C-alpha cells in the first residue's frame, strides 16, 4: 500500500528538489509539500521531514534539464514567486514532464503548464525591474548599499547582473521583506542575513550611516532628472505602470514617499 505523506523541507530550492527526489525514490503518494516554517499537519496524512541533499537535488535538476531547458528555468522562476501552494503545483508539473504523456512546457492548454508559465513571467518582470530600480547609497563603511522590497524573491536572479556591472565596488543589496541580502567583496557574492533597525530610503529621510557626499550626489541626480523631464509630456499613469509607486521610496530621484 502506498502511503500518503506531507513532505516538509527547509524552504530552499535544493530542499524542494530533494523532496521531489524523495517522492519519486520512495514511491509515496504526496498529499502536500510544505516549508518547515509553514508546516500544518494533515488529518489523514503522515509527515516526513526531508533533509536537503545537494546530490539528490542535482539529479532532479539535471533530469528535468534533459527533458526541457525551458522547463527548468520556468520551475526555478516559479518557485521564487513564493506563491501559496507553489510546491505541489511544481511537483505535479514535474511529474507530467517525466510521465509517458510527454507534456510540453509550451502546452498552454494544460492548466498547470499555463499557471507555471504565468508565475515565471511575473518573476522575470520583477527581476528586470530590480535590475533597473536599485539605487546604491555610499555608507561611511565604504559599502554601496541598497534596499529592495520586491514582490517575489528575485535576489538570486539579480546577483550576476550586479556582480558584472559593479565589479570594482563593495556592495550590499538587502531585501527588506525577506530580511536577507547579497554582499559582494570584490571577489565573490555571499548571502547574508540581518535584521536592520534602520532602512535607507531616498534622500527625504537622511541617515547618519551615509557619507555627506552621498546626498550631494543625490541632489545632482535629482536636478538632472528634473531637467530632462518635459512637464507637458508627463503621463503619470503610464509612468506608474513602468515604475510602480511601491518602489518610489527607494529611488533617489523621487521626492514622494509612499
N, C-alpha and C positions, 0 to 999 in steps of 0.2 A: 504494500500500500504506500502511495506517495503522500508524504506529509505536507501540510500547508504551513508555510513559515513566513514570518516577518523578518527580513534581513536588516540588521542595524549596523550602520557604518559610521565612520568618523567625520563625514561631511566633505572629504576631499574627493577629487575626480578619480584618483587612483584607488581610493577606498570604494567608490561606486563600481569601478571596473572589477575590483576584487569580488564584490558582491555578485556581479554578473557571472564571473567565473565560478563562484561557489554554487550558484543556482544551476548552472549547466553541469558542473562536475558531480554534484550530489543528486542531480535529477529531482530537485524538490519543486513542489508547486508553490510558487511565490505569491503570497497574498498582498505583500507590500514591501517596499524598500524605504527605510527611514533613516534620517540623520540621528545620531545618538542624542543630540541636544533637543530634538523634537519628538523623540520616541513616545508612541502611545500604544499600549498593548491591545491586542485584538481579543475578542471574546472567544473565537473558535480557532485561533492560530497561536502556535508557539513561536518564540523568537529565537534568533541566533545572532550573536554579535560577531561581525566579520572583522578580523584584524587585517589591516591594509598590508598587502603583499605586492611589491612592485613587479616582481617576476610574473605573477599571475595577471596583474593589470596589463603588463606589456603584451602578454599572449592574447588577451582580449583585444587590445588596441590594434595589434598587427593583423589579427584575424579579421577585424572589421575593415581595416585599410585594404586588405586583399580583395574584399568584396566590393568596396567602393571608397575611393579617396574623398569624394564629395560627402558621403555619409559620415565619415569620421570627423570632418570639420563641422558638420551640422550638429552632430551629437555633442561635441565639446562646447560649441557656442550655446546650444540649447540648455546644456547643464548649467552654464554660467548665468542663465536667466534667473535661476533660483525660484522658478515658478512652482506653485504648490502642486505636488504630485508629479513633478518632472521625472523623478527616478523610475516610477512604474511606466510612465509614458515612453521613456527611453528604453527600458527593458523590453517592452512589447515591440518597439521599433527594431531593436537588435535581434530579437527572436525572429521577426519577419525576415530580416536580412539573411539569417542563417537557415531559414526554412527552405523547403524544396519549391516553394512558390516563387522564389527568385524575385522578391519585391525590389522595385527600383526606387532609389531616393528621389526620383523626379516624378513619381506617380502620384500626382496631387489629388487624384480621385480617392485615394486612401486617406481617411481622416487622420490617422496617426502621422503619416508622412507629411500631410499638409500642416498639421499643428507644429511639428518639429521644425519644418522649414520656416514657418512664420516666426517662431521664437528665435531661431538662429538669425534671421534677418533683422529682428529688433535689436538683438545684442550687437550685431555688426554695425548698425547705425549708431548705437551708443558708443561703441569703440571709436568710430571716426569722429564723433562729437568730442570725446575726451581728448583725442589727439589734437583737435583744433582749439579747444577751450581751456586747456591747462595754462595757468598763469603762475610762473615761478616768482617767488619773492626772496631776496637775499637776506639771510639771517646773520646775526652777529657771529655765529659759529662758522660762517663761510659756506653754508649749505644753501642751495637753491631749493626752497620748499614750496609745495603746492598742495592745497586741499582739493579734493574732488568729492562729489556726492552723487554718483551715477545710480540710475535705476537698477542696473544689473552689475554683476561682479566682473567688471571688464579690466581690472588691473593686470591680470595675467596676459591679456591680449595687447596691452599698450607698452609693455616693457621693452620690446625690441625697437619700437619706434623712437622712444626717448633715449635709449642707450646709444642708438646710432646718431641721433640728432644732437645730443648734448654729451658727447663722449669725453669732453675735456673739463667737465664740471662735476662737482659733488652735488647730487640732488636727491630729494626725497618726495615722493608723491604719496599722499595719505588719504585713504578712503574713510571719510568721516562716518559713514553709515555702518561700515563693517569693522572699523577700528583696527585696520592694519595697513601697511604701506610697502612701497618698494624703495630701497635705498641703494644708490649707485656710488661706489667709492673709487671711481676711475678705472677699476679692473673688472668688477662683477656687480651684478644686481642681486640683492638679498631681500628676502621677505622679513619685515619687522612688524611686531605687534606693539601697540601703545594705546593709551587712553589719554588723549590730550585734554588738558584743562582749558586751554585757550585755542580757539580756531582763528587762523589768519585769513580773514576775508579780504575785501578790497580796501582801498585807501580811506574809506569813510571811517572805519574803525581802526585806528592806528595802534600798533603794538610796539612795546619796548624790545621785543625779540628781534625786530628787523633793524637794519642799518638805516641811519638818517638819509643816506643817498638813495636808498630804495624808493622812498616816497618822492624824491626829486625826479627819478626816472619815471615813476607812475604819473606824475603831473605832466611830464613831457609827452608821454604816450597818450594821455587823456586829451591834451591840447591838439596833438596830431590827429587823433581820432575825430575830434570835433571839427577840425579844419577841413577834413576830407569829406565830410558829410554835407550834402545839399538838402537843406530843410524841406524845400518844396517837393523833393522826390522821396521823402521818407515814407515808407509803407510799413507802419508799425505792426500790422497783423502779419505780414509776410516775414518781417524781421523776427518776430516771436516764434514763427514756425521753424526758422533756421537756428535761432538762438533762444530757446525756451527760458522763461523768467527764472526757473529754478536754478539756472547756472549763474545768474547775474551777480550774486553776492560774492562770487569768487573771481569776477572779471574786473581788472583794474580800470578799464575804460567805462565802467558803469557806475553811476552815482546812486542809483536806486538799489536798495537792499530789500529783498522780499523774504 
